[in-house]
């Protein structure tokens, strides 16, 4: 009985101390990434979040519909229990892709975890700008300069079971 009581106190304390959303910030050199996603979730339930993003490529263009300066921003990722691998391998095993709404926000929709304990959202942000500069090569084809930045963005998430209240019968 005491073990069960102790367990409920710990679970209750964890639930009270957990915030709905935790921001994980990555700030290096020419980019800033903030992953906004709950730090604790229930197993097999979908959660939404976002990646707030800033990069020096914003000085070239912030638009995704400029024909002369085309920009693409995406996050390829997977949910996993282990992140001990290199970026090249991550690109091969990534399972899903989210495309940015604007140059500042990449939405995350319906992310689920099927294993208890510490899990990760692990992926690569690819930010690419194609600049058509009007020059032509020796074949007369328009030359385009492509600038690509890639950044790894990982967030740890603790996955727990949904607590069901104990049903107690009332003595007659």
C-alpha positions in Angstrom: 0.0 0.0 0.0 2.8 2.4 0.9 4.6 1.7 -2.4 1.4 2.5 -4.3 0.9 5.7 -2.3 4.5 6.8 -3.0 4.1 6.1 -6.7 1.0 8.3 -6.9 2.8 11.1 -5.1 5.6 11.0 -7.6 3.3 10.9 -10.7 1.2 13.7 -9.3 4.4 15.8 -8.7 5.6 15.2 -12.2 2.3 16.2 -13.7 2.1 19.4 -11.7 5.7 20.4 -12.4 5.5 19.8 -16.2 4.8 22.8 -18.4 2.6 22.5 -21.5 5.4 23.8 -23.8 9.1 24.0 -23.3 11.3 25.9 -25.7 14.6 24.4 -26.7 16.9 27.0 -28.1 19.8 26.5 -30.5 21.7 29.7 -31.2 24.9 29.4 -33.2 26.5 31.9 -35.5 24.1 32.8 -38.3 21.0 31.0 -37.2 18.6 30.7 -34.2 16.2 27.8 -33.7 13.6 27.5 -31.0 11.6 24.3 -30.8 8.3 24.8 -29.0 6.9 21.5 -28.1 5.6 19.9 -24.8 8.4 18.4 -22.7 6.1 15.6 -21.4 3.5 13.8 -23.5 1.2 10.8 -23.2 2.0 7.7 -25.2 0.3 7.3 -28.6 -1.4 10.8 -28.4 -0.7 13.4 -31.1 0.8 16.8 -30.2 1.4 19.9 -32.2 4.3 22.4 -31.9 6.4 24.6 -34.0 10.0 25.6 -34.8 10.7 29.3 -34.6 13.5 30.0 -37.0 15.8 32.8 -38.0 18.7 32.7 -40.4 21.0 35.0 -42.3 19.3 33.9 -45.5 16.5 36.3 -44.4 18.7 39.1 -45.7 18.4 37.7 -49.2 14.7 37.0 -49.2 11.9 36.3 -46.7 9.4 35.4 -49.4 8.6 31.9 -50.6 7.0 33.1 -53.8 9.7 35.3 -55.4 10.6 33.7 -58.7 14.0 35.4 -58.9 15.0 34.4 -55.4 13.2 31.1 -54.7 13.4 29.9 -51.1 12.6 26.5 -49.6 12.5 25.8 -45.8 11.7 22.3 -44.5 12.3 20.0 -41.5 12.8 16.3 -42.1 12.6 14.3 -38.9 11.7 11.1 -37.0 10.8 10.3 -33.5 13.4 8.0 -31.9 14.8 6.8 -28.6 18.4 7.0 -29.7 20.2 10.0 -31.3 23.7 8.6 -31.4 24.3 8.8 -35.1 25.7 11.3 -37.6 23.7 13.9 -39.7 24.2 11.9 -43.0 22.5 8.8 -41.4 19.7 11.0 -40.0 18.9 12.3 -43.5 18.6 8.6 -44.7 16.3 7.4 -41.9 14.1 10.5 -41.5 10.4 9.6 -41.9 8.4 12.8 -42.2 8.7 16.3 -43.5 7.2 19.6 -42.4 7.4 22.6 -44.7 7.6 26.2 -43.4 4.6 28.5 -43.4 6.8 31.6 -43.4 10.5 32.2 -43.2 10.1 32.3 -39.4 7.8 29.3 -38.5 7.9 25.6 -39.3 4.7 24.0 -37.9 4.8 20.5 -36.3 1.5 18.6 -36.4 0.3 15.4 -34.8 3.6 14.0 -33.5 3.2 10.8 -31.6 5.5 8.6 -29.6 4.9 4.8 -29.1 7.6 4.1 -26.5 7.6 5.2 -22.8 10.5 7.1 -21.4 12.8 9.6 -23.0 12.3 10.0 -26.7 13.5 12.6 -29.2 12.2 14.5 -32.1 15.3 14.5 -34.3 15.7 16.1 -37.7 17.4 18.4 -40.1 16.3 21.9 -41.1 17.2 22.7 -44.7 17.0 26.3 -45.8 17.7 26.9 -49.4 17.7 30.0 -51.6 18.1 29.9 -55.4 19.1 33.3 -56.8 18.6 33.8 -60.5 21.2 36.5 -61.3 20.5 37.0 -65.0 23.9 35.7 -66.2 24.1 32.9 -68.8 26.6 30.1 -69.2 28.3 29.1 -72.4 25.2 27.1 -73.5 23.0 30.2 -73.1 21.2 28.8 -70.1 20.4 31.0 -67.2 22.8 30.6 -64.3 21.3 30.2 -60.8 23.3 30.5 -57.5 22.1 28.0 -54.9 22.8 28.7 -51.2 21.9 25.8 -48.8 22.1 25.8 -45.0 21.4 22.7 -43.0 21.0 22.5 -39.2 20.2 19.6 -36.9 17.4 20.3 -34.5 16.7 17.8 -31.7 14.3 17.9 -28.8 14.0 15.5 -25.9 10.5 14.5 -24.9 9.5 12.4 -21.9 6.6 10.0 -22.7 4.4 8.7 -19.9 1.2 6.6 -19.5 -2.1 8.4 -19.0 -3.0 8.0 -15.4 -6.4 6.5 -14.8 -8.0 7.3 -11.4 -8.5 4.2 -9.2 -12.1 3.2 -8.9 -13.1 2.4 -5.3 -16.2 0.8 -4.2 -18.2 2.1 -1.3 -18.9 -0.4 1.4 -22.6 -1.2 1.9 
